């Protein structure tokens, strides 16, 4: 018998140790990517919140503007133009 049971068991043990270290590396990289993704989502939410605040401020500014004081007058007549459908299903 060219191989002894001890050598086979040592070989299997070595393979299991290498697999264990590989699994630890995969789990650690997954955790790092998850943390990085959650931080990017949080920063994107902050950017969206800032843009939403700017939008709401502009809407409030337009809503509270007195256009007659700025020299604008109300239109004397309103007319609507019939338009063709912009879709492919006509």
C-alpha positions in Angstrom: 0.0 0.0 0.0 1.8 3.2 -1.2 -0.4 5.6 0.9 -1.0 5.3 4.6 -4.2 6.3 6.3 -2.4 9.0 8.2 -1.2 10.7 5.0 -4.6 10.6 3.4 -6.2 12.1 6.6 -3.5 14.8 6.7 -4.2 15.6 3.0 -7.9 15.9 3.7 -7.3 18.0 6.7 -5.1 20.4 4.7 -7.7 20.7 2.0 -10.3 21.5 4.7 -8.1 24.1 6.3 -7.5 25.8 2.9 -11.3 25.7 2.2 -12.0 27.2 5.6 -9.6 30.1 5.0 -11.2 30.6 1.5 -14.7 30.7 3.1 -13.5 33.3 5.6 -12.1 35.4 2.8 -15.4 35.2 0.9 -17.5 36.1 3.9 -15.2 39.1 4.8 -15.3 40.4 1.3 -19.1 40.1 1.2 -19.3 42.0 4.5 -17.1 44.8 3.1 -19.2 45.1 0.0 -22.4 45.1 1.9 -21.1 47.9 4.2 -19.9 49.9 1.2 -23.2 49.5 -0.6 -25.2 50.6 2.5 -23.0 53.7 2.8 -23.4 54.6 -0.8 -27.2 54.2 -0.5 -27.1 56.5 2.6 -25.1 59.1 0.7 -27.5 58.9 -2.3 -30.4 59.4 0.0 -28.8 62.5 1.4 -28.3 63.9 -2.1 -31.9 63.2 -3.0 -33.1 64.8 0.2 -31.0 68.0 -0.6 -32.5 68.1 -4.1 -36.0 67.6 -2.8 -35.5 70.5 -0.3 -34.4 72.7 -3.2 -37.4 71.7 -5.3 -39.8 72.4 -2.4 -38.2 75.8 -1.8 -38.6 76.7 -5.5 -42.3 75.5 -5.5 -43.0 77.6 -2.4 -41.3 80.6 -4.0 -43.4 80.2 -7.2 -46.6 79.6 -5.2 -46.1 82.8 -3.1 -45.0 85.1 -5.9 -47.4 87.9 -6.7 -47.3 88.0 -10.5 -49.5 91.0 -10.8 -47.0 93.0 -8.7 -44.3 91.9 -11.2 -46.3 93.3 -14.1 -47.9 90.2 -15.4 -51.6 90.2 -16.3 -54.1 87.4 -16.6 -54.8 86.2 -20.1 -58.0 87.6 -21.8 -58.8 84.3 -23.5 -57.6 80.7 -23.2 -57.5 78.4 -26.3 -56.5 74.8 -26.5 -55.0 73.2 -29.6 -55.9 69.7 -30.5 -52.8 67.7 -30.9 -52.1 64.3 -32.5 -51.3 61.4 -30.3 -47.6 61.0 -29.6 -47.7 57.3 -29.3 -47.3 54.7 -32.0 -50.9 53.4 -31.5 -53.0 55.9 -33.4 
